[in-house]
Amino acid sequence: MTAAAPRHAGAFLTIDLKAIVANWRLLSARLGGAACAAVVKADAYGLGAAAVSSALETAGCRAFFVALPEEGAKVRQAVSDWSRIFVLNGTPQGAEADFVARSLGPVVNTMGELAAWRAHAARSGRRLTVALQLDTGMSRLGLTPADTASIAADPVLLEGLAVELVLSHLACADEPDHPGNAAQLEAFRRMRAELPPAPASLANSSGIFLGAAYYFDLARPGAALYGINPTPWAANPMRSAVRLSARVVQLRDVSADTGVGYGHAASTPRPSRLATISLGYADGWPRNAMAAAFFRGARLPFLGRVSMDSIVLDATDGPAALREGDLVDLICLEQGVDDIARAAGTIDYEILTRLGRRLHRRHINPPGRLGLTG
Ligand SMILES: *Cc1c(COP(=O)(O)O)cnc(C)c1O
């Protein structure tokens, strides 16, 4: 079985690599002397980790973060040997040799993992690099203050290991006035001082907007690279990087009071023109997100329930030029990921990461080798 030709795809996700690179550059510039990494976990938030990582490396990014070793292996194939790839969710037991072989940077979260790396260094007779994640107040992942105190008291706990990075993650960075931010910053400084000197990393996307005290040596944005607003309290400084389009598979003219879709959850208030599009909840569109599609700037609202593979639009007031086979837009300038998240009662991150495998992804505007088009 061969894949259907893209021109026959039901829906497209177009990913603008130039916009992602521009977003990375904007954050880099803001960071001054600190470096800017890229968080490409969950397949770069659904946008394609290989293409995104490769584009960002061309632009100068040298550090990538993923959640899992398998994700790291995929990114490793897309970037050069000199770029670092850190695996945030730690090392599964016994995976140490695999990490070394694939040149993946382990992020050590527990004293048990630290012991496993010490043992692996002793076994292999090599000094191994590790990153240490500190729990400074999110209570999710990382070494505790008691752990860093015991390392300070007993340096043998780091025998055979070189600490390449010390990192922590902010729980409340998207709320600049939240007291948790200053508390985590303070805890990070305190815990870091108990460890051997090493580059430090604290800020995620929103953390980059909390001020220079949060920059340290390396920032780790994910969401903002993909166009999600890192400053929800203000206008979005990032460029949008995705467009979702779906094909109109059928147009029909119906009389007033015609039931539409499952359960006849809606019916036409007047004689109507309906357009059925090839996109549904199996493509990651949230079933409860009632929104609209856009055709040449005209808004075509959803009518009735979202199905697995289709959505019915009310095209009565839309352009007469709309034809079966045309593409309409669902993530576009008129309707952002934030609008869909609001309609679904969730956050932008979840909308992006759930966009389905069935969408035909196409990456446009890859940066030129010399950065001429970046
Ligand atoms: C996901 C994640 C990030 C990126 O966060 P954004 O809010 O998407 O910028 C950074 N650091 C860690 C530890 C993460 O888990």
The ligand as an SDF file (V2000), in Angstrom:
LIG
                    3D

 15 15  0  0  0  0  0  0  0  0999 V2000
    8.1500   21.3400   28.2170 C   0  0  0  0  0  0  0  0  0  0  0  0
    9.3050   21.9050   28.9830 C   0  0  0  0  0  0  0  0  0  0  0  0
    9.8960   23.1210   28.5810 C   0  0  0  0  0  0  0  0  0  0  0  0
    9.3030   24.0200   27.5190 C   0  0  0  0  0  0  0  0  0  0  0  0
    8.2140   24.7320   28.0780 O   0  0  0  0  0  0  0  0  0  0  0  0
    7.3980   25.8000   27.2120 P   0  0  0  0  0  0  0  0  0  0  0  0
    6.4110   26.3450   28.1710 O   0  0  0  0  0  0  0  0  0  0  0  0
    6.7550   25.0410   26.1030 O   0  0  0  0  0  0  0  0  0  0  0  0
    8.3760   26.8060   26.7250 O   0  0  0  0  0  0  0  0  0  0  0  0
   11.0550   23.5160   29.2310 C   0  0  0  0  0  0  0  0  0  0  0  0
   11.5890   22.7650   30.2330 N   0  0  0  0  0  0  0  0  0  0  0  0
   11.0280   21.6230   30.6560 C   0  0  0  0  0  0  0  0  0  0  0  0
   11.6540   20.8880   31.7770 C   0  0  0  0  0  0  0  0  0  0  0  0
    9.8560   21.1590   30.0600 C   0  0  0  0  0  0  0  0  0  0  0  0
    9.2860   20.0350   30.4960 O   0  0  0  0  0  0  0  0  0  0  0  0
  1  2  1  0
  2  3  1  0
  2 14  2  0
  3  4  1  0
  3 10  2  0
  4  5  1  0
  5  6  1  0
  6  7  2  0
  6  8  1  0
  6  9  1  0
 10 11  1  0
 11 12  2  0
 12 13  1  0
 12 14  1  0
 14 15  1  0
M  END
$$$$
